Amino acid sequence: MSDQAFDWVSALSAGGREQDDATRRLHELLLRAARFEVNRRRSSLDGSVDVDQLSSDAAHDALLAVLAKLHTYRGDSRFTTWAYKFALLEAAVKVRRRAWRGREVSLDADAWTRIPNLDTGPAASAESSELMLALRRGIQEALTPHQRLVLVQVTLEGVPIDVLAERLGSTRGALYKTLHDARRKLRLRLAEQGFDIDSGRKEAAA
């Protein structure tokens, strides 16, 4: 751990005036990072949004997160670089949530059935049509209602995962796990029917 990193960790853990001064300095750094990220994403916000307040809220939450995670810092990068990431994440989350405020998110587990056919149109090949039919059946038969809801809202409807977590009263981590499990189930179901999705991805990336 560098001397610079050690000074930050030591000061933020010291108590008294030294800790207060370090906390104030850290908040100033996080506020700059939050303002940068909010301004970078402000095109997704309407003109009524107070970007300064949004940045301030993000910096405040980032500060609390840094202090709560201080014991996990191992010095693999500069302390300020490590701390900045909290501010960037908090700012991004707040912008996305604000941008989606007032937008409807269907929490009906069967909403996916009302989405237009997941095929590629009249010109689709027979193989592609079979794949999309198998995918629809997999979503219906292999996934739980909660897994269907999360998969469809995130991957097809484009709802940011932190927005969906807020609407469901859940967490990003829990929804990422749900999404991972849903995709794994679908891959296994499709593989059982002779569709090698992973192979197709590798060929497309080659």
C-alpha positions as CSV (number, residue, x, y, z in Angstrom):
1,M,0.0,0.0,0.0
2,S,1.5,3.4,-1.0
3,D,2.1,6.1,1.6
4,Q,-0.6,8.2,-0.1
5,A,-3.1,5.4,0.2
6,F,-2.0,4.7,3.8
7,D,-2.5,8.3,4.7
8,W,-6.1,8.3,3.4
9,V,-7.1,5.1,5.2
10,S,-5.3,6.1,8.4
11,A,-6.9,9.6,8.4
12,L,-10.4,8.3,7.7
13,S,-10.1,5.9,10.6
14,A,-8.5,8.2,13.1
15,G,-11.5,9.8,14.7
16,G,-11.7,13.4,15.8
17,R,-10.7,16.4,13.8
18,E,-8.3,14.4,11.6
19,Q,-11.1,12.1,10.5
20,D,-13.4,15.0,9.9
21,D,-10.9,16.8,7.7
22,A,-10.2,13.7,5.7
23,T,-13.9,13.0,5.3
24,R,-14.5,16.6,4.0
25,R,-11.6,16.3,1.5
26,L,-12.9,12.9,0.3
27,H,-16.4,14.3,-0.2
28,E,-15.0,17.1,-2.3
29,L,-13.2,14.6,-4.5
30,L,-16.3,12.4,-4.8
31,L,-18.4,15.4,-5.7
32,R,-16.2,16.3,-8.6
33,A,-16.4,12.7,-9.9
34,A,-20.2,12.7,-9.4
35,R,-20.6,16.0,-11.3
36,F,-18.5,14.7,-14.1
37,E,-20.6,11.6,-14.5
38,V,-24.0,13.4,-14.1
39,N,-23.0,15.9,-16.7
40,R,-21.8,13.2,-19.1
41,R,-25.2,11.5,-18.9
42,R,-27.4,14.6,-18.6
43,S,-28.7,14.3,-22.1
44,S,-31.0,11.5,-20.8
45,L,-32.5,13.9,-18.2
46,D,-35.2,16.5,-18.8
47,G,-34.5,20.2,-18.2
48,S,-36.3,20.2,-14.8
49,V,-33.7,18.1,-13.1
50,D,-31.4,19.8,-10.7
51,V,-28.1,18.3,-11.7
52,D,-26.2,19.9,-8.9
53,Q,-28.5,18.3,-6.3
54,L,-28.3,15.0,-8.1
55,S,-24.5,15.2,-8.1
56,S,-24.5,16.1,-4.4
57,D,-26.8,13.2,-3.5
58,A,-24.6,10.8,-5.5
59,A,-21.4,12.1,-3.7
60,H,-23.1,11.8,-0.3
61,D,-24.1,8.2,-1.0
62,A,-20.7,7.4,-2.5
63,L,-19.0,8.8,0.7
64,L,-21.1,6.5,2.9
65,A,-20.3,3.5,0.6
66,V,-16.5,4.3,0.7
67,L,-16.5,4.6,4.5
68,A,-18.5,1.3,4.8
69,K,-16.1,-0.5,2.5
70,L,-12.9,1.1,3.8
71,H,-11.8,-2.1,5.4
72,T,-11.9,-3.9,1.9
73,Y,-9.3,-1.5,0.3
74,R,-6.1,-3.4,-0.4
75,G,-4.0,-0.8,-2.1
76,D,-4.0,-2.4,-5.6
77,S,-4.8,1.0,-7.1
78,R,-4.5,4.6,-5.8
79,F,-7.0,5.2,-3.1
80,T,-8.6,8.1,-5.0
81,T,-9.0,5.9,-8.1
82,W,-10.7,3.3,-6.0
83,A,-13.0,5.8,-4.3
84,Y,-13.9,7.6,-7.6
85,K,-15.6,4.4,-8.8
86,F,-18.1,4.6,-6.0
87,A,-19.0,8.2,-7.1
88,L,-19.3,7.2,-10.7
89,L,-21.5,4.3,-9.9
90,E,-23.8,6.3,-7.6
91,A,-24.1,9.1,-10.2
92,A,-24.9,6.7,-13.0
93,V,-27.5,4.9,-10.9
94,K,-29.2,8.2,-9.9
95,V,-29.3,9.5,-13.4
96,R,-30.9,6.2,-14.7
97,R,-33.4,6.2,-12.0
98,R,-34.3,9.8,-12.6
99,A,-34.6,9.3,-16.3
100,W,-37.0,6.4,-15.7
101,R,-39.1,8.2,-13.2
102,G,-42.7,8.2,-14.3
103,R,-42.0,5.5,-17.0
104,E,-44.0,2.4,-16.7
105,V,-42.2,-0.9,-15.9
106,S,-44.5,-3.9,-16.2
107,L,-44.1,-6.1,-13.1
108,D,-46.4,-8.8,-14.6
109,A,-44.5,-12.0,-14.8
110,D,-46.6,-13.0,-17.9
111,A,-46.0,-9.6,-19.7
112,W,-43.5,-11.4,-22.0
113,T,-46.4,-13.1,-23.8
114,R,-47.6,-9.8,-25.0
115,I,-44.3,-8.9,-26.7
116,P,-44.4,-9.3,-30.5
117,N,-43.0,-12.6,-31.8
118,L,-39.3,-13.0,-31.1
119,D,-38.5,-13.9,-34.7
120,T,-36.6,-12.1,-37.4
121,G,-39.6,-11.5,-39.7
122,P,-41.0,-13.2,-42.8
123,A,-37.5,-13.6,-44.3
124,A,-36.1,-15.5,-41.4
125,S,-34.5,-18.8,-42.1
126,A,-36.2,-22.0,-40.9
127,E,-33.4,-22.6,-38.5
128,S,-33.7,-19.1,-37.0
129,S,-37.5,-19.6,-36.7
130,E,-37.0,-22.9,-34.9
131,L,-34.5,-21.3,-32.5
132,M,-36.8,-18.4,-31.7
133,L,-39.7,-20.8,-31.1
134,A,-37.6,-22.9,-28.8
135,L,-36.5,-19.8,-27.0
136,R,-40.1,-18.7,-26.4
137,R,-41.0,-22.2,-25.1
138,G,-37.9,-22.1,-22.9
139,I,-38.9,-18.8,-21.4
140,Q,-42.4,-20.1,-20.7
141,E,-41.5,-23.6,-19.4
142,A,-38.0,-23.5,-17.9
143,L,-38.1,-20.2,-16.0
144,T,-39.9,-19.2,-12.9
145,P,-42.3,-16.2,-13.1
146,H,-39.7,-14.1,-11.3
147,Q,-36.9,-15.1,-13.7
148,R,-39.2,-14.4,-16.7
149,L,-40.0,-11.0,-15.4
150,V,-36.3,-10.0,-14.8
151,L,-35.1,-11.5,-18.1
152,V,-37.7,-9.8,-20.2
153,Q,-37.5,-6.4,-18.5
154,V,-33.7,-6.2,-18.6
155,T,-32.9,-7.8,-21.9
156,L,-35.9,-7.1,-24.1
157,E,-37.5,-4.0,-22.5
158,G,-34.2,-2.4,-21.8
159,V,-35.0,-1.5,-18.1
160,P,-31.8,-0.7,-16.2
161,I,-31.2,-3.3,-13.6
162,D,-30.9,-0.8,-10.8
163,V,-34.3,0.8,-11.8
164,L,-35.9,-2.7,-11.8
165,A,-34.3,-3.4,-8.4
166,E,-35.9,-0.3,-7.1
167,R,-39.3,-1.1,-8.5
168,L,-39.2,-4.6,-7.1
169,G,-37.8,-3.7,-3.7
170,S,-34.7,-5.9,-4.5
171,T,-31.0,-5.3,-5.0
172,R,-28.8,-5.2,-8.1
173,G,-26.9,-8.2,-6.8
174,A,-30.0,-10.3,-6.4
175,L,-31.3,-9.4,-9.9
176,Y,-27.9,-10.1,-11.5
177,K,-28.1,-13.6,-10.0
178,T,-31.6,-14.1,-11.2
179,L,-30.6,-13.0,-14.7
180,H,-27.6,-15.3,-14.6
181,D,-29.7,-18.3,-13.5
182,A,-32.4,-17.6,-16.1
183,R,-29.8,-17.4,-18.9
184,R,-28.1,-20.6,-17.7
185,K,-31.5,-22.4,-17.7
186,L,-32.3,-21.2,-21.2
187,R,-28.8,-22.3,-22.5
188,L,-29.3,-25.8,-21.0
189,R,-32.8,-26.1,-22.4
190,L,-31.7,-25.0,-25.9
191,A,-28.7,-27.3,-25.8
192,E,-31.0,-30.2,-25.0
193,Q,-32.8,-29.4,-28.2
194,G,-29.6,-29.2,-30.3
195,F,-29.1,-25.5,-30.4
196,D,-25.5,-24.5,-29.6
197,I,-25.9,-20.8,-28.6
198,D,-22.3,-20.5,-27.2
199,S,-20.8,-21.8,-30.4
200,G,-22.8,-19.2,-32.4
201,R,-21.4,-16.4,-30.3
202,K,-17.9,-17.6,-30.8
203,E,-18.3,-17.7,-34.5
204,A,-19.8,-14.2,-34.6
205,A,-16.9,-12.9,-32.5
206,A,-14.2,-14.5,-34.7
